[in-house]
Structure formats: C-alpha cells, structure tokens
C-alpha cells in the first residue's frame, strides 16, 4: 500500500480524482532496487505497471551482436512499461540506473482505474507520445551525423532533462561513464571517448569524475545542428 503523500510526490497525478488516487494507494506498493538490478527483462511476462518514484531507471535492448543499447533513462514520475497494457510480453529490458524506488500496481487493476478515470488514460497516452517523439529524435540523430555530433545531441538532451546550473555551465546530474555512454549509442567505448575529447577541445563540455558539464547549451545545439 502507498500513502497519498508518496503518490502525490510523483507530480503526475495532481489532476486525478480522489477516488482514483485512493484506489492506486490501496492497490499499489513501492519496491526498492539497487543500481544495476533488473526491474524486468525483455520477453518477460509482467503483471505490474511500474512508475519511477525516486531515482532513475534505464530501458535498453541487446542487439544481434550481444551489445547493449540504452534507449531511455527515465526519472521521477515516468512510466517504465505502459506498453504492456496490450497484454503482450515485455519488449525491452529495464534496470536501475541508480538506486531507485518504483511504484508497482497490478496491470489488471490499473486498467480498471483507467476505465473509470480518463485522466489516468491521458497520462498513459502522454507517456507513450513522449517516448515516441524522443524515438523520432533519436532516429533523426542516428543517420548522416558524425559520432561527435550524435554525442553532442545526446548530451544536450540530457542537460535539458537532468541539468543543474553550476559555475561552469550546466551539470548533467547523472553518473555518465564513457562505457555507459557507449551503451547508449551501441558504439565501441573508444569511439565515444574520441568524440568526448573533440567536444572538450571545442570548449563545449567539461569532463570531471564521471560527470559532464555542458559549458553552453545553445552553442552545443548549434554544433550538432551544423549552424
């Protein structure tokens, strides 16, 4: 069971009616996952809908060569597996990007709540739409761009989603190792390392203790757009 206060912390249920909130509270629970632990796996039959309560989780696929490709890193208030509402098995892997807490509610019960409250249905539609738009951008940036420009585009997006203002610019508040970045692109580590060095040499980023600072987001955007 979840308290109403814990549910309200997510921010996404603010326009949902009281009855729906009570039902989610009564039927949901919070599960804790350590960094690197799987929340669910590709092809797994899942009975629960998961929403990030605290921390961040990553969705990824494994390609035919056994390489890991991170698709999204999702934070507080994000649905992780709303696609399972089609009653098929999971189509992606999900792991804790950092220690996190996940709201879990049975799929069957969540669908019942959706049927009674269109606001809940709208949340799911908006979540799917947001992921679709992000996929469109990723597809655009995956073609005809040099790797350093692809990395620049990704860092710009991460700085927008997870940026914190610091003296040197915008700190991406994620532990982004070169290895993890390479998994985000499905590219060898050495290739990403070279791309980061190019961006640093251009004065666009600063690397420090697995953290990346975007010096100027506008300049970084102009760089990957070729302006």
Protein Blocks (a to p, Z undefined) as FASTA:
>chain_A
ZZfklmmmnommmmpcfklmmmmmmmgccddddehiafbdehiacfbdcddfbhcddddd
ddfkopacdfbdcdehiafklmmmnopacfbdcddfbdcddddddfklmmmmmmmmmklm
mmmmmmmmmmmmmmmmmmmmmgopafklmmmmmmmmmmmmmgccdfklpadfbdcdfklm
mmmnopafklmmmmmmmmmmnopacceehiacdfblmlmmmmmnoZZ
